[in-house]
Amino acid sequence: MTEPLLFTPFAIRDIILKNRVVVAPMHQYAAEKGFPTDWHLMNIGRFAAGGAGLVFVESTKVDRRGCGTVGDTGLWDDKFITHFRRLADFIRAHDSVPAIQLGHSGRKARRFRPWEGGAPLTEAPEGCDDWEAWELVAPSALPGGKSDPEPRALSNAEVKDLVGMWGEAARRVAEAGFDILEIHAAHGYLIHQFLSPYANVRNDEYGGSEENRMRFATEVVEAVRAYWPADKPLFMRLSVEDNAGWGPEESVRLAQRVGPMGVDVIDCSSGGMMGSPVVGKDMRPGYNYQVPYAEKLKRESGVMSMAVGMIVHADQAEKILQDGQADLVALAREILYNPNWPMDAARKLGLERDFESVPPQQSYWLAKRAQSIEDMVPSTYQVGIDGKDGSS
């Protein structure tokens, strides 16, 4: 049979992914004073052992002020490097490529964890001994919502200092042994705030025109590339449509600018500036709801794209690739639900070596069971979106 594109090795610069299944960066809010914990090792470890070709560690902050919650991970100091090296080494040891996302929450910082309500903090929470250093800053002194506190507008010199912080964090990522780095410029966080006419009303070279509002993002790319090895890929996550003045056309223009600067892949998401993901008026997210953004960016910018958002089934992911809508597919909540999704997908797409994507501690026993019990259907088995199960 023809090899599914989903399980065809894919090269970006000098890095080769064994398949095109990507575990998207997902906040865990489980760090202790910026340091990753055993939870992070377990969480990313199960994805690597589950067969994904590329595993992202969550958005890790380049500045103490950039932490969204008391549980955010950080790389604003060299003291964090060895702790992240442990994660990168573990991912690589299980035949996956280690990746990490760098971000800054800006005016969306200093909040309760989502399951604690996500509201702005009004005093130092338990475990926080540097409340004053955890300052709320943004491009402009504009709150993100009616009940949100007003952030302090960054001075011109502070903006330039932040660009440097991104570069230094990229150096630490390289020293920690990661092979792919992503710049988080989406979901209403700091870089997205600079891009947005809704959040950025500055009157210096970082505000006003579209070119000026892009300046912080492009300077961050330049700073990161100065420290990030030339043979390693650089991704950038964008809210391709945010319903607040930044949309697909603007995203294409930014991609056209950062591509020649060294960004290899645009990770195409949406929303965050006004709240929920953008799927159209009064609509709820459904299968592939953000795939059109990835298709447009890939087609019109000349930069590779990654699709994410309600990608659930193996045949669904394969069709995105076969139709040329994206170069990579990323999963988040679905792979939380089933960390062995890549192995499961390989089986559903008819690959005979469907258990070879996982370590022998798993593959030996699963292959043995499959060979000895021919009519056994795994609990997760489903042919596709139409809902037919393997017993019919």
The 8 nearest C-alpha neighbors of each residue, nearest first, counted from 0:
[[1, 2, 349, 350, 3, 351, 348, 4],
 [2, 0, 3, 4, 350, 349, 7, 348],
 [1, 3, 4, 0, 7, 6, 350, 5],
 [4, 2, 5, 6, 1, 7, 317, 348],
 [3, 5, 7, 6, 2, 317, 320, 321],
 [4, 6, 19, 3, 317, 7, 18, 20],
 [7, 5, 18, 4, 3, 19, 8, 17],
 [6, 8, 4, 18, 5, 9, 3, 2],
 [9, 7, 17, 18, 16, 6, 15, 10],
 [8, 10, 16, 15, 7, 18, 17, 19],
 [11, 9, 15, 14, 16, 12, 13, 8],
 [12, 10, 14, 13, 232, 15, 9, 263],
 [11, 13, 230, 14, 232, 231, 10, 15],
 [14, 12, 230, 11, 231, 15, 10, 232],
 [13, 15, 11, 12, 10, 231, 16, 178],
 [16, 14, 10, 9, 17, 11, 13, 8],
 [15, 17, 9, 52, 18, 8, 10, 14],
 [16, 18, 8, 52, 15, 9, 7, 6],
 [19, 17, 6, 52, 8, 16, 7, 20],
 [18, 20, 5, 327, 52, 21, 6, 328],
 [21, 19, 51, 52, 18, 328, 329, 53],
 [22, 20, 329, 53, 23, 54, 328, 51],
 [23, 21, 54, 330, 329, 55, 331, 53],
 [22, 24, 331, 329, 330, 55, 21, 25],
 [25, 23, 57, 55, 56, 58, 22, 100],
 [26, 24, 57, 23, 27, 331, 58, 56],
 [27, 25, 57, 28, 58, 24, 71, 29],
 [26, 28, 29, 25, 57, 71, 70, 39],
 [29, 27, 70, 71, 26, 30, 68, 112],
 [28, 30, 70, 27, 31, 71, 38, 36],
 [29, 31, 70, 35, 34, 72, 33, 71],
 [30, 32, 34, 33, 70, 29, 35, 36],
 [33, 31, 34, 30, 70, 69, 72, 127],
 [32, 34, 72, 73, 31, 30, 71, 35],
 [33, 35, 31, 30, 32, 72, 79, 36],
 [36, 34, 30, 39, 72, 33, 82, 31],
 [37, 35, 38, 39, 30, 34, 40, 31],
 [36, 38, 40, 39, 41, 35, 42, 29],
 [39, 37, 41, 36, 40, 42, 29, 35],
 [40, 38, 42, 37, 41, 36, 35, 43],
 [39, 41, 37, 38, 42, 44, 43, 86],
 [42, 40, 44, 38, 39, 43, 45, 37],
 [41, 43, 39, 44, 40, 45, 38, 46],
 [44, 42, 46, 45, 40, 41, 39, 47],
 [45, 43, 41, 47, 46, 42, 40, 48],
 [44, 46, 48, 47, 43, 42, 49, 41],
 [47, 45, 49, 43, 338, 44, 48, 51],
 [48, 46, 44, 49, 90, 45, 95, 50],
 [47, 49, 45, 46, 50, 357, 93, 44],
 [50, 48, 339, 46, 47, 338, 357, 45],
 [49, 51, 356, 357, 341, 48, 47, 342],
 [52, 50, 20, 53, 47, 341, 21, 49],
 [51, 53, 18, 95, 17, 16, 20, 19],
 [54, 52, 96, 21, 51, 95, 22, 97],
 [55, 53, 22, 97, 98, 21, 96, 47],
 [56, 54, 98, 24, 99, 23, 22, 57],
 [55, 57, 99, 24, 98, 100, 54, 58],
 [56, 58, 24, 25, 26, 100, 59, 55],
 [59, 57, 100, 101, 102, 24, 26, 60],
 [60, 58, 101, 72, 73, 102, 57, 100],
 [59, 61, 73, 102, 103, 62, 65, 101],
 [60, 62, 75, 74, 168, 165, 164, 102],
 [63, 61, 65, 75, 64, 60, 103, 164],
 [64, 62, 65, 66, 133, 75, 60, 61],
 [65, 63, 133, 62, 134, 66, 135, 132],
 [64, 66, 103, 104, 62, 63, 105, 60],
 [67, 65, 71, 108, 68, 64, 63, 104],
 [66, 68, 108, 109, 104, 110, 107, 65],
 [69, 67, 110, 70, 109, 66, 71, 111],
 [68, 70, 71, 127, 66, 67, 32, 28],
 [71, 69, 28, 30, 29, 68, 31, 72],
 [72, 70, 28, 66, 30, 68, 33, 69],
 [71, 73, 33, 59, 30, 34, 35, 60],
 [74, 72, 33, 60, 59, 75, 61, 34],
 [73, 75, 61, 76, 168, 79, 60, 59],
 [74, 76, 61, 62, 73, 168, 63, 60],
 [77, 75, 78, 74, 79, 80, 168, 73],
 [76, 78, 79, 80, 171, 75, 74, 81],
 [77, 79, 76, 80, 81, 82, 74, 75],
 [78, 80, 77, 82, 74, 81, 76, 34],
 [81, 79, 83, 175, 82, 77, 78, 171],
 [82, 80, 84, 83, 79, 175, 85, 78],
 [83, 81, 80, 84, 85, 79, 35, 34],
 [82, 84, 86, 85, 80, 81, 175, 87],
 [85, 83, 175, 81, 87, 86, 82, 176],
 [84, 86, 83, 88, 82, 87, 89, 81],
 [85, 87, 83, 89, 84, 88, 40, 90],
 [88, 86, 84, 97, 90, 89, 85, 177],
 [89, 87, 91, 85, 86, 90, 84, 92],
 [88, 90, 92, 86, 91, 87, 85, 93],
 [89, 91, 87, 93, 47, 92, 88, 97],
 [90, 92, 95, 88, 94, 93, 89, 96],
 [93, 91, 89, 90, 94, 88, 95, 87],
 [92, 94, 91, 90, 48, 95, 47, 89],
 [95, 93, 91, 92, 96, 90, 47, 52],
 [94, 96, 52, 91, 47, 90, 53, 93],
 [95, 97, 53, 91, 52, 54, 98, 90],
 [98, 96, 87, 177, 54, 90, 178, 91],
 [99, 97, 55, 179, 177, 180, 54, 178],
 [98, 100, 56, 55, 180, 181, 57, 179],
 [99, 101, 181, 58, 180, 182, 57, 59],
 [102, 100, 59, 58, 182, 60, 183, 181],
 [101, 103, 60, 183, 58, 59, 61, 182],
 [102, 104, 65, 60, 189, 105, 188, 61],
 [105, 103, 188, 65, 108, 107, 189, 67],
 [106, 104, 189, 137, 136, 107, 65, 103],
 [105, 107, 137, 108, 136, 135, 150, 104],
 [108, 106, 104, 105, 67, 188, 109, 143],
 [109, 107, 67, 104, 106, 66, 105, 110],
 [108, 110, 67, 68, 120, 119, 66, 107],
 [111, 109, 119, 120, 68, 118, 117, 108],
 [110, 112, 117, 118, 115, 68, 120, 119],
 [111, 113, 115, 117, 114, 68, 110, 116],
 [114, 112, 117, 116, 115, 111, 118, 110],
 [115, 113, 116, 112, 117, 111, 28, 118],
 [116, 114, 112, 113, 111, 117, 118, 110],
 [115, 117, 113, 114, 118, 111, 112, 110],
 [116, 118, 113, 111, 112, 110, 115, 119],
 [117, 119, 116, 111, 110, 120, 115, 147],
 [120, 118, 110, 109, 111, 147, 121, 117],
 [119, 121, 110, 122, 109, 111, 118, 123],
 [120, 122, 119, 123, 109, 110, 124, 148],
 [123, 121, 120, 124, 130, 119, 109, 127],
 [122, 124, 130, 127, 125, 121, 120, 128],
 [125, 123, 127, 126, 122, 69, 120, 111],
 [124, 126, 127, 123, 128, 69, 122, 130],
 [125, 127, 124, 128, 69, 32, 31, 123],
 [128, 126, 125, 124, 129, 123, 130, 69],
 [127, 129, 130, 126, 123, 125, 124, 131],
 [130, 128, 132, 131, 127, 133, 123, 126],
 [129, 131, 133, 132, 123, 128, 127, 134],
 [130, 132, 133, 129, 134, 128, 123, 64],
 [131, 133, 129, 134, 130, 64, 63, 135],
 [134, 132, 64, 130, 131, 63, 129, 135],
 [133, 135, 64, 132, 136, 131, 130, 109],
 [134, 136, 150, 106, 108, 151, 105, 64],
 [137, 135, 151, 150, 105, 106, 152, 134],
 [136, 138, 105, 152, 106, 139, 153, 150],
 [139, 137, 152, 199, 153, 193, 192, 201],
 [140, 138, 152, 137, 141, 199, 200, 201],
 [141, 139, 152, 150, 151, 149, 137, 142],
 [140, 142, 139, 149, 150, 198, 143, 137],
 [143, 141, 149, 147, 144, 148, 150, 140],
 [142, 144, 147, 141, 106, 107, 145, 272],
 [145, 143, 147, 146, 142, 273, 148, 141],
 [144, 146, 147, 143, 142, 148, 149, 141],
 [145, 147, 144, 148, 142, 119, 143, 118],
 [146, 148, 144, 142, 145, 143, 119, 149],
 [149, 147, 142, 150, 146, 119, 143, 144],
 [148, 150, 142, 141, 140, 147, 151, 135],
 [151, 149, 136, 135, 140, 106, 137, 142],
 [150, 152, 136, 140, 137, 135, 153, 149],
 [151, 153, 139, 140, 137, 138, 136, 150],
 [154, 152, 138, 157, 137, 136, 158, 151],
 [155, 153, 157, 156, 158, 152, 138, 159],
 [154, 156, 158, 157, 153, 159, 203, 205],
 [155, 157, 159, 154, 158, 160, 153, 161],
 [158, 156, 160, 154, 159, 155, 153, 161],
 [159, 157, 161, 155, 160, 156, 153, 154],
 [158, 160, 162, 156, 157, 161, 155, 163],
 [161, 159, 157, 163, 158, 162, 156, 164],
 [162, 160, 164, 158, 163, 159, 157, 165],
 [163, 161, 159, 219, 165, 160, 164, 218],
 [162, 164, 166, 160, 161, 165, 167, 222],
 [165, 163, 161, 167, 166, 162, 61, 168],
 [166, 164, 168, 162, 163, 167, 61, 223],
 [165, 167, 223, 222, 163, 169, 164, 168],
 [168, 166, 170, 164, 169, 165, 163, 171],
 [167, 169, 171, 165, 170, 166, 61, 74],
 [170, 168, 172, 166, 171, 167, 223, 227],
 [169, 171, 167, 173, 226, 168, 172, 227],
 [170, 172, 174, 168, 169, 173, 175, 80],
 [173, 171, 169, 175, 170, 174, 177, 168],
 [172, 174, 170, 176, 171, 175, 177, 169],
 [173, 175, 171, 176, 172, 170, 80, 177],
 [176, 174, 84, 172, 173, 80, 83, 177],
 [177, 175, 173, 174, 84, 87, 178, 172],
 [176, 178, 97, 98, 87, 173, 179, 175],
 [177, 179, 97, 98, 231, 176, 96, 180],
 [180, 178, 98, 232, 177, 233, 231, 99],
 [179, 181, 99, 233, 98, 100, 234, 182],
 [182, 180, 234, 100, 235, 233, 101, 99],
 [181, 183, 235, 101, 100, 184, 236, 234],
 [184, 182, 102, 236, 185, 101, 235, 181],
 [183, 185, 190, 191, 237, 236, 182, 235],
 [186, 184, 237, 238, 191, 183, 187, 236],
 [271, 187, 185, 188, 270, 238, 272, 269],
 [186, 188, 272, 271, 191, 185, 192, 189],
 [189, 187, 104, 191, 186, 105, 192, 190],
 [188, 190, 105, 192, 104, 191, 103, 193],
 [191, 189, 184, 193, 192, 188, 216, 194],
 [190, 192, 194, 184, 185, 187, 193, 189],
 [193, 191, 189, 195, 198, 190, 194, 187],
 [192, 194, 190, 191, 199, 195, 212, 138],
 [195, 193, 212, 191, 192, 213, 190, 196],
 [194, 196, 197, 192, 198, 193, 199, 245],
 [197, 195, 199, 198, 244, 200, 194, 245],
 [196, 198, 195, 199, 243, 244, 200, 192],
 [199, 197, 192, 195, 196, 141, 200, 139],
 [198, 200, 196, 193, 139, 138, 201, 195],
 [201, 199, 206, 139, 207, 196, 198, 202],
 [202, 200, 206, 199, 203, 207, 139, 205],
 [201, 203, 206, 207, 200, 204, 205, 199],
 [202, 204, 205, 206, 201, 155, 207, 211],
 [203, 205, 211, 206, 202, 214, 207, 212],
 [206, 204, 211, 212, 203, 214, 215, 201],
 [207, 205, 201, 212, 211, 202, 204, 203],
 [206, 208, 202, 211, 201, 200, 212, 209],
 [209, 207, 211, 210, 212, 206, 205, 213],
 [210, 208, 212, 211, 213, 207, 194, 206],
 [209, 211, 213, 208, 212, 214, 207, 206],
 [210, 212, 205, 214, 206, 208, 213, 204],
 [211, 213, 206, 194, 209, 205, 214, 210],
 [214, 212, 210, 211, 216, 194, 215, 209],
 [213, 215, 211, 217, 212, 216, 205, 218],
 [214, 216, 218, 217, 213, 219, 205, 193],
 [217, 215, 219, 213, 214, 218, 190, 220],
 [218, 216, 220, 214, 219, 215, 221, 213],
 [217, 219, 221, 215, 220, 216, 214, 222],
 [218, 220, 222, 216, 162, 217, 221, 223],
 [221, 219, 217, 223, 218, 222, 224, 216],
 [220, 222, 218, 224, 219, 223, 217, 225],
 [223, 221, 166, 219, 225, 220, 224, 218],
 [222, 224, 166, 220, 225, 226, 221, 169],
 [225, 223, 227, 221, 226, 222, 220, 261],
 [224, 226, 222, 223, 227, 221, 166, 228],
 [227, 225, 170, 224, 223, 169, 166, 228],
 [226, 228, 224, 223, 169, 225, 170, 229],
 [229, 227, 230, 231, 226, 224, 173, 225],
 [230, 228, 231, 227, 224, 232, 12, 261],
 [229, 231, 13, 228, 12, 232, 14, 227],
 [230, 232, 228, 229, 178, 12, 179, 13],
 [233, 231, 179, 263, 12, 11, 234, 230],
 [232, 234, 262, 180, 263, 181, 179, 231],
 [235, 233, 181, 264, 262, 263, 265, 180],
 [236, 234, 182, 265, 181, 266, 183, 237],
 [235, 237, 266, 183, 184, 265, 185, 267],
 [238, 236, 185, 184, 239, 267, 268, 266],
 [237, 269, 239, 185, 268, 240, 270, 186],
 [238, 240, 247, 269, 237, 246, 250, 268],
 [241, 239, 246, 269, 238, 247, 245, 242],
 [240, 242, 270, 243, 245, 269, 238, 272],
 [243, 241, 240, 244, 245, 277, 270, 246],
 [244, 242, 241, 245, 197, 272, 273, 195],
 [243, 245, 242, 196, 195, 246, 197, 241],
 [246, 244, 241, 243, 195, 240, 249, 242],
 [245, 247, 240, 249, 239, 248, 250, 241],
 [246, 248, 250, 239, 249, 240, 251, 292],
 [249, 247, 251, 250, 246, 252, 245, 239],
 [248, 250, 252, 251, 246, 247, 245, 253],
 [251, 249, 247, 253, 248, 252, 239, 254],
 [252, 250, 254, 248, 300, 253, 249, 296],
 [251, 253, 255, 249, 250, 254, 256, 248],
 [252, 254, 256, 250, 255, 251, 257, 249],
 [255, 253, 251, 257, 256, 252, 258, 300],
 [256, 254, 300, 252, 253, 258, 257, 251],
 [255, 257, 253, 254, 258, 252, 259, 260],
 [258, 256, 260, 254, 259, 262, 255, 253],
 [257, 259, 262, 260, 261, 255, 256, 254],
 [260, 258, 261, 257, 256, 262, 255, 263],
 [261, 259, 257, 258, 262, 221, 256, 220],
 [260, 262, 259, 258, 263, 257, 224, 233],
 [263, 261, 258, 233, 234, 257, 264, 260],
 [262, 264, 233, 234, 232, 261, 258, 303],
 [265, 263, 303, 234, 304, 262, 302, 266],
 [264, 266, 304, 235, 236, 234, 267, 305],
 [267, 265, 236, 305, 235, 304, 237, 264],
 [268, 266, 293, 237, 306, 265, 305, 236],
 [267, 269, 238, 237, 239, 289, 266, 307],
 [270, 238, 268, 240, 276, 239, 277, 241],
 [271, 269, 276, 241, 277, 186, 238, 275],
 [270, 186, 272, 187, 274, 273, 275, 276],
 [271, 273, 187, 274, 270, 241, 186, 243],
 [274, 272, 271, 275, 270, 243, 241, 242],
 [275, 273, 271, 272, 270, 276, 187, 186],
 [274, 276, 270, 271, 277, 273, 272, 269],
 [277, 275, 270, 269, 278, 271, 274, 241],
 [276, 278, 270, 269, 279, 241, 275, 240],
 [279, 277, 282, 284, 276, 288, 283, 280],
 [280, 278, 282, 277, 281, 283, 242, 284],
 [279, 281, 282, 278, 277, 283, 242, 276],
 [280, 282, 279, 283, 278, 277, 284, 275],
 [283, 281, 280, 279, 278, 284, 277, 285],
 [282, 284, 285, 278, 281, 279, 280, 288],
 [285, 283, 288, 278, 282, 286, 309, 276],
 [286, 284, 288, 309, 287, 283, 308, 278],
 [285, 287, 309, 288, 310, 284, 308, 311],
 [288, 286, 290, 289, 309, 310, 308, 285],
 [287, 289, 285, 286, 290, 284, 308, 278],
 [290, 288, 287, 291, 292, 308, 268, 307],
 [289, 291, 287, 293, 292, 306, 288, 294],
 [292, 290, 294, 293, 289, 295, 288, 324],
 [293, 291, 295, 290, 294, 289, 267, 296],
 [294, 292, 290, 296, 267, 306, 291, 304],
 [293, 295, 324, 291, 297, 292, 296, 325],
 [294, 296, 298, 292, 297, 293, 299, 291],
 [297, 295, 293, 300, 299, 298, 294, 251],
 [298, 296, 294, 304, 303, 295, 302, 299],
 [299, 297, 295, 296, 294, 300, 301, 302],
 [298, 300, 296, 297, 295, 301, 251, 302],
 [301, 299, 255, 302, 251, 296, 297, 254],
 [300, 302, 297, 299, 298, 303, 255, 296],
 [303, 301, 300, 297, 258, 264, 263, 304],
 [304, 302, 264, 297, 326, 263, 265, 301],
 [305, 303, 265, 264, 325, 297, 293, 326],
 [304, 306, 327, 266, 325, 328, 326, 267],
 [305, 307, 328, 293, 290, 267, 325, 329],
 [308, 306, 329, 328, 330, 310, 289, 268],
 [307, 309, 310, 289, 287, 288, 306, 330],
 [310, 308, 286, 287, 311, 285, 307, 288],
 [311, 309, 308, 287, 286, 330, 312, 316],
 [310, 312, 309, 333, 313, 315, 316, 286],
 [313, 311, 315, 314, 383, 316, 310, 384],
 [312, 314, 344, 316, 315, 317, 347, 348],
 [313, 315, 317, 316, 312, 383, 318, 348],
 [314, 316, 312, 318, 313, 317, 319, 310],
 [317, 315, 313, 319, 314, 318, 312, 310],
 [316, 318, 314, 320, 319, 315, 5, 321],
 [317, 319, 321, 315, 320, 316, 322, 314],
 [320, 318, 316, 322, 324, 317, 321, 323],
 [321, 319, 323, 317, 318, 322, 325, 324],
 [320, 322, 318, 323, 319, 317, 4, 324],
 [323, 321, 319, 320, 324, 318, 325, 317],
 [324, 322, 320, 321, 325, 319, 326, 294],
 [323, 325, 294, 319, 322, 320, 293, 290],
 [326, 324, 304, 305, 323, 327, 293, 294],
 [325, 327, 304, 305, 303, 320, 328, 323],
 [328, 326, 305, 19, 325, 306, 329, 304],
 [329, 327, 306, 305, 20, 21, 307, 19],
 [330, 328, 21, 307, 23, 22, 306, 20],
 [329, 331, 22, 23, 334, 333, 307, 21],
 [330, 332, 23, 334, 333, 22, 335, 329],
 [333, 331, 335, 334, 336, 330, 309, 25],
 [334, 332, 336, 335, 331, 311, 330, 337],
 [333, 335, 337, 338, 336, 332, 331, 330],
 [336, 334, 332, 333, 337, 338, 331, 46],
 [335, 337, 333, 334, 332, 338, 340, 331],
 [336, 338, 334, 339, 340, 335, 333, 379],
 [339, 337, 334, 46, 340, 49, 335, 45],
 [340, 338, 49, 337, 342, 341, 343, 50],
 [339, 341, 343, 337, 338, 342, 344, 334],
 [342, 340, 344, 50, 343, 339, 51, 345],
 [343, 341, 345, 344, 340, 339, 50, 353],
 [342, 344, 340, 346, 341, 345, 339, 347],
 [345, 343, 313, 341, 347, 346, 342, 340],
 [346, 344, 353, 348, 342, 347, 343, 350],
 [347, 345, 353, 349, 343, 344, 348, 350],
 [346, 348, 344, 349, 345, 382, 343, 313],
 [349, 347, 345, 346, 350, 344, 313, 314],
 [350, 348, 346, 347, 351, 345, 353, 0],
 [349, 351, 353, 352, 345, 346, 348, 347],
 [352, 350, 353, 349, 346, 354, 345, 355],
 [353, 351, 350, 355, 354, 345, 356, 346],
 [354, 352, 346, 345, 350, 351, 355, 342],
 [353, 355, 362, 356, 352, 342, 357, 366],
 [356, 354, 357, 352, 353, 362, 358, 359],
 [355, 357, 50, 354, 342, 353, 358, 49],
 [356, 358, 50, 355, 48, 49, 362, 354],
 [357, 359, 360, 361, 362, 48, 93, 356],
 [360, 358, 362, 361, 363, 357, 355, 364],
 [359, 361, 358, 362, 363, 364, 357, 365],
 [360, 362, 359, 358, 363, 364, 365, 357],
 [361, 363, 359, 354, 365, 364, 366, 357],
 [364, 362, 359, 366, 365, 361, 367, 360],
 [363, 365, 367, 366, 362, 361, 368, 360],
 [364, 366, 368, 362, 367, 363, 369, 361],
 [367, 365, 369, 368, 363, 364, 362, 370],
 [366, 368, 364, 370, 365, 369, 363, 371],
 [367, 369, 365, 371, 366, 370, 372, 364],
 [370, 368, 366, 367, 372, 371, 373, 365],
 [371, 369, 367, 368, 372, 366, 373, 365],
 [370, 372, 368, 369, 373, 367, 366, 375],
 [373, 371, 369, 375, 374, 370, 368, 367],
 [372, 374, 375, 369, 371, 370, 368, 376],
 [373, 375, 372, 376, 390, 369, 371, 389],
 [374, 376, 372, 373, 377, 369, 368, 390],
 [375, 377, 389, 374, 378, 380, 390, 379],
 [378, 376, 380, 379, 375, 389, 343, 381],
 [377, 379, 380, 376, 381, 375, 389, 388],
 [380, 378, 377, 381, 343, 376, 337, 340],
 [381, 379, 377, 378, 389, 388, 376, 382],
 [380, 382, 388, 383, 387, 389, 386, 379],
 [383, 381, 387, 388, 347, 389, 380, 386],
 [384, 382, 385, 381, 386, 312, 314, 387],
 [383, 385, 386, 312, 315, 382, 314, 387],
 [386, 384, 383, 387, 382, 381, 388, 312],
 [385, 387, 384, 383, 388, 381, 382, 389],
 [388, 386, 382, 385, 381, 383, 389, 391],
 [389, 387, 381, 390, 382, 391, 386, 380],
 [388, 390, 391, 381, 380, 376, 382, 387],
 [389, 391, 388, 376, 387, 374, 375, 380],
 [390, 389, 388, 387, 382, 381, 376, 386]]
